[in-house]
Amino acid sequence: MELLSLSAVELGTAIKEGRATAVEAMEAVFGRIEEAEGDLHCYITIEKEKALEKAKEVQGRIQAGELTGPLAGVPVAIKDNLCTEGMRTTCASRMLHNFVPTYTADAVRNLEQAGAVIIGKTNMDEFAMGSTTETSAYGVTCNPHDTEHVPGGSSGGSAAAVAAGECFFALGSDTGGSIRQPASHCGVVGLKPTYGTVSRFGLVAYGSSLDQIGPLCKSVEDCATVLEIIARDPEADREASHNKGIRRDSTYLGRADMDFTSALKKDVEGIRIGIPRDYFGEGLDSQVREKVEAAAKLLQENGAVVERFDLDLVEYAIPTYYTIAAAEASSNLERFDGIKYGYRAKGPEELHQMYKKTRSQGFGPEVKRRIMLGSFVLSSGYYDAYYLKALRVKAMIKKAFDQAFARYDCILGPVAPTTAPRLGESLGDPLKMYLADIYTISVNLAGLPAISVPCGVDKKGLPIGLQLMGDCFGEKKILQVAYTYEKLRDGMGK
């Protein structure tokens, strides 16, 4: 049995049935990492001995009947902006080059309690600011399908690791498409849940009203299974204490309807799917258009009701998103000052000079650009003209989606306007990089769930992703449609 060819759920089943062990799975992963990591650079931190020791411990607990979940013993990669106790968390920034957290993010802790075993921390755009994983202070990650191309971002390391077989699944974070876009570029499945479904405690914040943790996987089934685990109430298993019942993430909802795997059925009969005309206009690559429209046709031929409609305000999504995200980033990154932890510049003794030099040296160009933009839109005289106006447009975008979901069960469109660009193409033109998020950021502004599923490749062999967007708490509906499409696609040999 070739372990690396298995999905996460298939591997978990094989371990449970005794056909494989957690140690064998981890050894297979490290064999693949040794083979491919030199070319791809998916990871920032790997702790091999600790991972193998943990796999051995988990295997013992599985054999003792203590761990019976679907992902027990399965190796997982974690994006390097999710805190891990005792393991370095850098956010791909020089600013946090030596930061070792004393606590673990809730989503990661839920996976550990379910028996998943951490391999290491994956590369990303610095502080999740970027769409190509080229702004990392630790070097670029390459696309496994063609190493001259980017893997997308900011969760590019996680997506590339899944695609390359350097893990069985991974966690990422999505502020404006940072799970779905790299999933599309690397040919894997990426799910961004409804805002508040997964606790953000332990996620180093970029845009607090937009960030959401989600899985990157080999299959839709894996995504649904991982989401069930990471969305669990992080307080449910805590012993009674003075903190019992207090949410460490005030935006976590603690939903009751989290049996996401129950939606995995091959059936789209009567499901109403809307296709925004605005998503198929100028700027969309013809090959991407062809594959996405072919996917819609396949769903229609199997019983879905597919209609085109106008989704207003799409043209305002990018300026709205970058105004709000930059403003929140300016506030969130204020804490990195060289005093409490992380990088501190040498030389200056005067406090303000130390702040200035530390932040100048510790942050990369893209992070500085967004901090400056955020500080500008929050400044006196510009707050009303930019930030408040962006918040109003955000509410209007949410209203436009509400009106659409009154008519449709889900919305279908592309993930990105093109396949993965070549390395270096985007960094010289930040605006071009920002425009690459045009189809993904509206979902974050509205707090909605969305999934990217592979739907083909272009003439160069680079993957293309199909995006399915749902209403608030509509994960089950998009998972059902995505699962059905995946089975229909595989049945056609695509």
C-alpha positions in Angstrom: 0.0 0.0 0.0 1.4 3.4 -1.1 0.6 5.5 2.0 1.3 8.9 0.3 -1.4 8.2 -2.3 -4.1 7.9 0.4 -6.3 10.8 1.5 -6.3 11.8 5.2 -9.5 9.9 5.9 -8.3 6.8 4.0 -5.0 6.8 6.0 -6.9 7.2 9.3 -9.0 4.2 8.4 -5.9 2.2 7.4 -4.3 3.0 10.8 -7.4 2.1 12.7 -7.7 -1.2 10.9 -4.1 -2.1 11.5 -3.0 -1.9 7.9 -0.6 0.9 8.6 0.7 2.8 11.7 1.1 6.4 12.6 4.9 6.0 12.7 4.9 4.5 9.1 2.8 7.4 7.9 5.2 9.9 9.5 8.2 8.1 8.1 6.7 8.2 4.6 6.0 11.9 4.9 9.6 12.6 6.0 10.9 10.5 3.1 8.9 12.7 0.7 10.1 15.9 2.5 13.7 14.9 2.1 13.1 14.2 -1.6 11.1 17.3 -2.5 11.6 20.0 0.1 14.9 21.3 -1.4 13.0 22.3 -4.6 9.7 23.4 -3.0 10.5 24.9 0.4 7.0 24.3 1.9 8.1 24.4 5.5 9.8 27.0 7.8 10.1 24.7 10.8 10.3 20.9 11.0 10.9 18.9 14.2 11.4 15.4 12.9 12.4 13.7 16.2 9.5 15.3 18.1 7.0 14.3 15.3 8.2 10.7 15.2 8.1 10.4 19.0 4.5 11.9 19.0 3.5 9.4 16.3 4.7 6.6 18.4 2.8 7.8 21.4 -0.4 8.3 19.3 -0.1 4.8 17.8 0.0 3.4 21.4 -3.1 5.3 22.3 -4.9 4.1 19.1 -4.0 0.5 19.9 -5.2 1.0 23.5 -8.6 2.2 22.1 -8.2 5.7 23.5 -8.1 7.4 20.1 -10.9 6.3 17.7 -11.4 9.4 15.5 -11.1 9.5 11.7 -7.8 11.4 11.8 -6.0 9.6 14.6 -2.3 9.1 13.6 -2.6 11.2 10.5 0.4 13.7 9.9 -0.7 17.4 9.5 1.1 20.6 8.5 0.3 23.9 10.3 0.5 27.3 8.7 3.1 29.3 10.6 0.7 32.0 11.9 -1.0 29.4 14.2 0.6 29.3 17.6 2.1 25.9 18.7 3.3 25.5 22.3 7.1 24.8 22.3 7.4 25.1 18.5 8.6 28.3 16.8 5.8 30.5 15.2 7.3 33.1 12.9 4.5 34.3 10.6 7.3 34.1 8.0 8.7 37.4 9.4 12.0 38.4 10.7 10.1 40.1 13.5 9.2 36.8 15.1 12.3 34.8 14.1 12.7 33.5 17.7 9.2 33.5 19.0 8.2 30.2 20.7 4.6 30.4 22.0 3.6 29.1 25.5 0.2 28.1 24.2 -1.4 26.3 21.3 -4.1 27.7 19.0 -7.6 26.2 19.6 -7.9 24.7 16.1 -4.5 23.0 16.4 -5.3 21.8 19.9 -8.5 20.2 18.7 -6.5 18.3 16.0 -4.0 17.1 18.6 -6.8 15.9 20.9 -8.2 14.0 17.9 -4.8 12.3 17.4 -3.5 14.1 14.4 0.3 14.5 14.5 2.1 17.8 13.7 4.9 17.6 11.2 5.9 21.3 11.3 5.1 24.8 10.3 4.5 25.8 6.7 5.8 28.8 4.8 3.5 31.7 4.0 3.4 35.4 3.0 4.7 37.5 5.8 2.0 38.0 8.4 -0.4 36.6 5.7 0.0 39.7 3.6 0.4 38.5 0.0 -1.0 36.2 -2.7 2.1 34.3 -3.8 4.1 33.2 -0.7 7.0 35.4 -2.0 6.9 38.0 0.8 8.2 35.4 3.3 11.4 36.4 5.1 12.5 32.7 4.8 12.4 32.3 1.0 9.8 31.6 -1.6 7.7 28.4 -1.9 7.4 26.9 -5.4 4.4 25.3 -7.0 4.7 21.5 -7.1 3.2 21.4 -10.6 5.9 23.7 -12.0 8.6 25.1 -9.8 8.9 28.2 -11.9 5.5 29.3 -10.7 4.1 30.4 -7.4 1.8 28.2 -5.2 -0.5 31.2 -4.4 -0.8 32.7 -1.0 -0.8 33.5 1.8 -1.3 29.8 2.7 1.0 28.7 -0.1 3.3 26.5 2.0 0.3 24.5 3.3 -1.3 24.1 -0.2 2.0 23.1 -1.8 2.8 20.6 1.0 -0.6 18.9 0.5 -0.1 18.8 -3.3 3.4 17.5 -3.1 2.6 14.7 -0.6 4.6 16.4 2.2 1.6 16.1 4.5 -1.8 14.5 4.4 -3.7 17.7 5.1 -2.9 21.1 6.4 -4.4 24.1 8.2 -4.3 27.6 6.6 -6.0 30.9 7.3 -8.1 32.9 4.9 -8.4 36.7 5.2 -9.3 37.5 1.5 -8.8 34.1 -0.2 -5.6 32.9 1.4 -6.9 29.3 1.6 -8.9 29.1 -1.6 -6.5 30.8 -4.0 -3.4 28.6 -3.2 -5.7 25.6 -3.2 -6.7 26.5 -6.7 -3.2 27.1 -7.9 -1.9 23.9 -6.4 -4.8 21.6 -7.4 -6.1 20.7 -3.9 -9.3 21.4 -2.0 -9.5 24.4 0.3 -12.4 25.4 2.6 -13.0 28.8 4.2 -15.8 28.4 6.8 -18.4 30.9 7.9 -16.8 33.6 10.1 -16.9 32.5 13.7 -17.2 28.8 13.0 -13.6 28.1 14.1 -12.0 29.7 17.1 -9.3 32.2 16.2 -7.6 32.0 19.5 -3.9 31.4 18.8 -4.1 32.7 15.2 -1.8 35.7 14.8 -4.2 38.4 13.6 -4.0 40.2 10.3 -7.6 41.5 9.8 -9.6 40.4 12.8 -13.0 40.9 11.3 -12.0 38.9 8.2 -9.6 36.1 9.3 -10.8 32.5 9.5 -9.0 29.2 9.9 -9.7 26.4 7.5 -8.4 23.1 6.0 -6.4 22.4 2.8 -6.9 18.8 1.8 -6.7 16.2 -1.0 -10.5 15.7 -1.1 -13.8 17.3 -0.2 -14.4 14.4 2.3 -11.1 15.3 4.1 -12.1 19.0 4.3 -15.5 18.1 5.9 -13.8 15.7 8.3 -11.1 18.2 9.4 -13.7 21.0 9.7 -15.8 18.9 12.1 -12.7 18.6 14.4 -11.3 22.1 14.3 -14.8 23.7 14.7 -15.4 21.9 18.0 -15.9 24.1 21.1 -12.4 24.5 22.5 -13.8 24.8 26.0 -15.9 21.7 25.9 -13.1 19.4 27.2 -11.7 21.7 29.8 -12.0 20.8 33.4 -14.1 23.1 35.6 -12.2 26.2 36.5 -12.7 29.9 37.1 -12.3 30.3 33.3 -14.9 27.7 32.4 -17.4 29.1 29.9 -15.3 32.1 29.0 -14.5 32.3 25.3 -10.9 33.0 24.5 -12.2 34.1 21.1 -15.2 36.3 21.5 -16.2 35.8 17.9 -16.4 32.0 18.1 -20.0 31.0 17.7 -20.1 27.5 19.1 -22.5 26.2 16.4 -24.7 23.2 17.0 -24.9 22.1 13.3 -21.3 20.8 12.8 -21.9 17.3 11.4 -20.4 18.4 8.1 -19.6 14.9 6.9 -23.4 14.2 6.8 -23.5 16.5 3.7 -21.2 14.2 1.7 -23.8 12.7 -0.7 -23.7 12.6 -4.5 -26.8 14.5 -5.3 -27.5 18.0 -6.8 -31.0 17.3 -8.1 -33.0 20.6 -7.8 -30.1 22.5 -6.1 -30.2 26.1 -7.4 -26.8 27.4 -8.4 -26.3 31.1 -9.4 -23.4 32.2 -11.6 -22.5 36.0 -11.3 -22.1 37.5 -14.7 -19.7 40.0 -13.1 -17.2 37.1 -12.4 -16.9 36.2 -16.1 -16.1 39.6 -17.6 -12.8 41.3 -18.6 -9.7 40.0 -17.0 -10.7 36.3 -16.7 -8.4 34.0 -18.6 -10.2 32.1 -21.4 -8.9 28.7 -20.2 -10.1 29.4 -16.6 -13.5 30.4 -18.0 -13.7 27.3 -20.1 -13.0 24.9 -17.2 -15.3 26.7 -14.7 -18.2 26.8 -17.2 -17.7 23.1 -18.0 -18.0 22.3 -14.3 -21.2 24.3 -14.1 -22.5 22.4 -17.2 -21.7 19.1 -15.6 -23.6 20.0 -12.5 -26.6 21.2 -14.6 -26.6 17.9 -16.6 -26.9 16.0 -13.3 -29.9 17.9 -12.0 -28.8 21.2 -10.7 -30.7 24.4 -11.7 -28.0 26.8 -13.0 -28.8 30.4 -13.8 -26.8 33.6 -14.4 -27.4 36.7 -12.5 -26.0 40.1 -11.6 -24.1 40.4 -8.3 -23.7 44.1 -7.7 -20.8 45.9 -6.1 -18.1 43.4 -7.2 -16.0 46.3 -8.6 -15.9 47.9 -5.1 -14.8 44.7 -3.3 -11.1 45.2 -3.7 -10.8 48.8 -2.5 -13.2 48.0 0.3 -11.2 44.9 1.4 -7.8 46.5 1.3 -9.0 49.6 3.2 -10.5 47.5 6.0 -7.8 44.8 6.1 -5.0 47.4 6.1 -6.6 49.4 8.9 -7.0 46.3 11.0 -3.4 45.2 10.2 -2.1 48.6 11.3 -3.8 48.1 14.6 -2.9 44.4 15.1 0.8 44.8 14.2 1.3 47.7 16.6 2.2 45.1 19.3 5.4 44.1 17.5 7.7 46.8 18.8 10.9 44.9 20.0 10.0 45.3 23.6 8.1 42.2 24.8 9.2 39.5 22.4 10.6 38.9 18.9 13.2 40.8 17.0 14.9 43.9 18.5 17.2 46.1 16.6 20.7 46.6 18.0 22.2 50.0 18.6 19.7 52.6 19.5 19.2 53.3 23.2 16.5 55.9 22.9 13.0 54.3 23.0 11.4 55.8 19.9 14.6 55.2 17.8 14.6 51.6 18.9 10.9 51.3 17.9 11.6 52.8 14.5 14.7 50.8 13.8 13.2 47.5 15.0 10.1 47.9 12.8 12.1 49.1 9.8 14.3 46.0 10.0 11.8 43.5 11.3 9.0 44.0 8.8 9.2 43.3 5.0 8.2 45.8 2.3 4.6 44.5 1.8 3.9 44.5 5.5 5.2 48.1 5.8 3.1 49.1 2.8 -0.1 47.8 4.4 0.7 49.3 7.8 1.2 52.7 6.2 -2.0 52.4 4.2 -3.9 51.3 7.3 -2.5 54.2 9.4 -3.4 56.6 6.6 -7.1 55.5 6.3 -7.4 55.6 10.1 -5.8 59.0 10.5 -7.7 62.2 11.4 -9.3 63.7 8.3 -9.3 60.5 6.3 -11.2 58.1 8.7 -14.6 59.2 7.5 -13.6 59.5 3.8 -12.1 56.0 3.6 -12.5 53.6 6.6 -16.1 54.4 7.5 -17.1 54.5 3.8 -15.5 51.0 3.4 -17.5 49.7 6.3 -20.7 51.0 4.7 -19.8 49.3 1.4 -19.0 46.1 3.2 -22.6 46.1 4.6 -23.9 46.7 1.1 -21.9 43.7 -0.2 -23.4 41.5 2.5 -26.9 42.7 1.5 -26.2 41.9 -2.1 -25.2 38.3 -1.1 -28.3 38.0 1.1 -30.5 38.9 -1.9 -28.7 36.4 -4.1 -29.1 33.6 -1.5 -32.8 34.3 -1.3 -32.8 32.8 -4.9 -29.9 30.4 -4.9 -28.5 27.6 -2.7 -25.0 28.4 -3.7 -23.0 30.6 -6.0 -20.5 29.3 -8.5 -17.5 31.0 -10.1 -13.7 31.0 -10.6 -11.3 31.2 -7.7 -8.7 33.4 -9.5 -8.6 35.1 -12.8 -5.6 33.2 -14.0 -3.6 30.1 -13.1 -0.5 30.5 -11.0 1.8 33.3 -12.2 5.5 32.9 -12.6 7.8 33.6 -9.7 8.6 37.3 -9.5 5.8 38.4 -11.8 3.5 39.9 -9.0 6.0 41.4 -6.6 6.9 44.3 -8.9 3.3 45.3 -9.3 1.4 45.2 -5.9 -1.9 46.4 -7.6 -1.8 43.4 -10.0 -1.3 41.1 -6.9 -4.3 42.7 -5.2 -6.5 42.3 -8.3 -5.8 38.5 -8.2 -8.1 38.4 -5.2 -11.1 39.8 -7.0 -13.2 36.6 -6.8 -12.4 35.6 -3.3 -12.5 38.7 -1.0 -16.2 39.4 -1.1 -16.8 36.2 0.8 -14.6 37.4 3.6 -16.2 40.8 3.7 -19.6 39.1 4.0 -18.4 36.4 6.5 -19.6 33.6 4.2 -18.3 30.1 3.6 -16.6 29.0 0.3 -14.7 26.1 -1.1 -12.2 25.7 -3.9 -12.3 22.4 -5.8 -9.9 21.4 -8.7 -11.8 21.5 -12.1 -9.0 21.0 -14.6 -5.7 22.3 -15.8 -4.6 24.8 -18.4 -2.3 24.1 -21.4 0.8 24.3 -19.3 -0.6 21.7 -16.8 -1.3 24.3 -14.1 -4.4 23.6 -11.9 -7.6 25.6 -12.1 -10.0 25.9 -9.2 -13.8 26.0 -9.1 -15.3 28.2 -6.3 -18.6 27.4 -4.6 -19.9 30.1 -2.2 -22.7 29.5 0.4 -24.9 31.5 2.7 -24.0 32.0 6.3 -23.7 28.6 8.0 -24.2 27.0 4.6 -21.1 24.8 4.6 -23.2 21.6 4.2 -24.8 22.8 1.0 -21.5 23.8 -0.7 -19.8 20.6 0.6 -22.6 18.6 -1.0 -22.3 20.3 -4.3 -18.5 20.1 -4.1 -18.5 16.4 -3.2 -21.0 15.7 -6.1 -18.9 17.6 -8.6 -15.7 15.8 -7.4 -17.3 12.4 -7.9 -18.7 13.4 -11.3 -15.3 14.8 -12.3 -13.4 11.7 -11.2 -16.0 9.5 -13.0 -15.1 11.3 -16.2 -11.4 10.7 -15.6 -10.6 14.4 -15.2 
